[in-house]
Amino acid sequence: MNVISPKARIGFIGLGIMGQSMAGHLLAAGHPLSVYNRSADKTTALVTKGAQACATPAQVAQQSDVIITMVGYPSDVEQVWSGAEGIIAHASNALLIDMTTSSPALAKKLADASAQAGHQALDAPVSGGDVGARDAKLSIMVGGEAATFNKALPILQLMGTNIVHMGAAGAGQHTKMSNQIVIASTIMGVCEGLAYAKGAGLDSAALLQCIGGGAAGGFQLNVMGARIAKGDFAPGFFIEHFLKDLGIALDEAEKMGLQLPGASLARKLYKEMIDSGRGRLGIQALFQLYMAGV
């Protein structure tokens, strides 16, 4: 398969907050779509639009030319790709793309296993949250062979606008770790700044209008800060998944001999959020910790 057909059969596994929208864009573009999710009810909305629900990842693999996974944890990725009902064993000369934020080492392992089975594989984690997924404006950071990246690009362009080939297998995941490290310290700064403003008696909406157009402006302040100001802590990205990402990043940093104090502090604070039962809130809910007792 040297060129992706406009009607290539696509399988999508993992229909969470972001996966639901991402899969929807593929279906809207006219691709026959097979979907699987552990909670089968999450397939309903796409099935009503023409997708086919599958009972197992293996069934998705058997009827797809391109298979995309967007699941929760590295262990989920490994099971979906390499398990007895996994896509590597049941696909046929397919293009496999993992868009989960996962381990760089696992990405390399799965790329090797895919190649041995006659497939092509990419690790292609994303950034942009629920808004980017909904608007098909995700940033997509890709690891794998250049030829495979070029083949996959028309599919990736249906879900994102900033799509960069970062290098060999695992490079996409390393890039996503850099992304999460930047977010970790940035969201702490947003929460601290808004907590300070609240303590000083400032109007949060006016504050965001004022400083959001200056040097402090950016997605975390302008988008997540606006949610904080409205008391909206619904997940665009779950705290429990962000803590997973920080764990991977800090493990990789340790292998490199790097110390990341900002990411380390963020991991500590987000663990407090999870320990207090708030792991299914969005990462902006960290603001609650800063305001505890105020």
N, C-alpha and C positions, 0 to 999 in steps of 0.2 A: 504494500500500500504506500505509494510514493506521494499521492496527493489526496487530501481529504475532500471527499465528495460533498457538495452542498446538501446531499440527502443521506450522508453517512449515518448509520444507526448508532445512537449514543446511549450508553447506560450511565445512570447517575445513582450513586450510593451514598446516602446521608442527606436527609432533607430537613436539616435544622433551620435556625434563624436565617442563615446565609444560603445554605444549599437549596432551600425551597425556591428562592428568587433566581439563583444561578441556573438551576435546572429549567425553570420557567422560560428564561431567555433562549435556551437551546431549543425548546419546544416551539416557541413563538417564531423562531427562525426557520421552521419547517423540518427539523430533524426528527425522524422517528425516535421516540424516547422511551426507554425502559427504566423503571425506578425501583429502588429497594430502600426500605428504612426499617430498623428494628421495631419501632412503633408504627405499625402498618397504617394507622389512621392518618399519618402525615403524608401518605401518598394520595389521599382522596382528592385534594384540590387539583393536582396535576392530572390525575386520571380523568376527571370531569372535562379537562381541556384536551384530552386525546392521548395522554401517556398510558403505558401499560405497566401495571404493578406486577412485580415479581416476588416470588416466595423466598428466594435465596439470592445471595451474590452470584452463585454459580449460574443461576438462570439468567441473570443480567448479562453475565459474561458470554454465555452461549449464543446470545442474539444481538451482540453489539460489536461494532467495529472500533469504537472509541469508548473507553470506560473511565469515568471520573469518580474519585472518591473524595468525600468531604465529611469525615467522621470526627470523633471526639479526641481520642488519645492515641499515642503510638501503638499501644497494645491492640486497639481497634483496627488500626491500619494493617498491622501485621496479620491479624486474624482474617480480615477481609481479602487481603492479597494472597496470603500463603496458607491459610487454613484448608481443611479438606474440601470445603465448599467455596474456596477462594477463587479469585478471578484469574490468577496466573495459571492454575491448573485447568480451568474450564474455558478460557478464551482461545481464540484461534487467530494467530498473527495479528494481534490487536495493538492499539496505541493505548497505554495505561497512564493515567495522569492522577497523581495524588495531590489534592489541593488542601489537605489537612495541614495544620501547623504541627510538625512532627520532628523526629530526631534526624539530624544529618546522617548519622551512621546508619540508621534504618533505611533512609532513602538510597544510600549507596548499595546496601544489601539487597534491597528489592529491585533496584535497577539491574544488578548482576543476575539475580534469579529470573527476572523477566527476559533478559537477553538470552539466557540459556534455554528458555522455553519458546523462543521465537518471537517474542514481543518487543516493543519499544516502550520505554518508560521515561516519565518526567516527574520531578517533584516541583510543584507549582503552588506554594502557599500564597495566600492573598492578604491584603490589608485594605481597609475601607469600611469594615463593619456592615451592619444591616443596611445602612444608607447606600453605601457603595454597591452592595449586592443588588439591592432593589433597583438602583438607577443604572446598572451595568457599567459602573465607573470604578471598578476595583483596580488596585495596583496588584499586579501579578508578577512574582519573582520566581524565575524558572531555572532549574538545574537539569542537566542532561545533555545529550548529543545535540550539536547545532542543527543537524539535518532533521532530527526529531522535533526540535523546537519550531523550525520553519514549517514543518508539516502540521503541527498542532496550532499554529498561530491563528488561522481563521476561526477555529473553535474558541480559543481564548479571547479573541476580540469580541465575541458575543457577550462576554461577561465583564470585560475590563477595558480600560483605556490606556493605562500605563503598564506596558508588558515588556519586561526586560529579561533577556537571557543572561544569566549571571555566571555560567560556567558549567562544569561537569556535574554529575549526579551528586546531590547533597548541597550544592551551592545555593539553590533556592531556599532550602531550610536555614542555612547559615545567614542568608540575607534577612529572612523573617526574624531570626533571633536578634539581629541588629535593630530591626524595626521595633520589636517588643521592648528591647532595652531602652530605646529612646522614649517610647510611650510611657514606660514605668516611671521614669523621673519626671516626665512632663505632666502626667496626670496628678502626681503628687503635688507638683507646683501649682497646678490649677486649683486643686482642693485647698491648699494652704492659702493661696491668694484670695479665694472666695470666702474662706473661713475668716481671714483677717478683715476683709471688707464687711462681712456680717457683724463682726465684733466692733467695728468702727461705726456701725450704723448706716452704712452706705446701701443704696438701692442696687441690688445685684444686676438687674437688667440694664440700668444706666451704666454701671461699671463695665459690663461686657461691651456695650456700645462704644464706650470711651477707649478702653485699652485693647479691644479686639481688633482695632484698625492700626495698632502700633506694633512695636517690636515684640510684644507678648502674644500677638495674634497667631492663630493656627487652628488646626482641626480640634485638638483637645480642648482649647479654651473656647473657641467659637461655637463648636457643636456640642461637645460634652459639657462644657461650662453652662451653656444655655439650658441643657437638660437639668443640671444641678440646680440652677436658679429657679426652675419650675417645679422642683421636687420630683422630677421624673427619674427614677432609678431602675426602670425596666431595662432588660438586657438587650443591647445591641451586640454585646460580646460578654459571655458569662465570666464572672470572677473566677470560678473554679477552673475554667479553661485558661485564663490568663495566668493563674498560679502555676498550672502545668507548663506553660510556655516559659515562665521565668525559671522554673526548675531546670528545664532543658538548657536554657541560655547559660545559667550559672554553672551547670555541669560542664558544658563545652568550654566556658571561660577558664574553669579550673584546669582543664586539660592543656590550655594554652599558657597557663601561668599568669592569668590576668585576675585582678581584683576589681569587682564592679560594685562599689558601695551603694550607688543609687538603686540598682536592681536588687541588691541584697536587702535593703530597707523595704523596698516595695514588696518583696516576697514575704517579709515578716509581717507587714501591715495587712496584706491580703490574706495571709493565713489567719490573722485575728478575725477578719471578716467571715471566713469560712467556719472557724471555730464557734462563732456566734450565730451560725445558721444562715448566713447571707451569701452563700456561694453561688446562688442562682440569680443574683442581681447583676446589673451591669457594672462595669469597672468604675463608672463615675460614682457609684454608691460609696466609694472610699470616703467621700465627703462626710458621711455619717460618723465615721470614726473620729475625724477631726472635730466634729461638733458635739461629740459625746460629753455630756455633763455641762454643756453651755446653756 
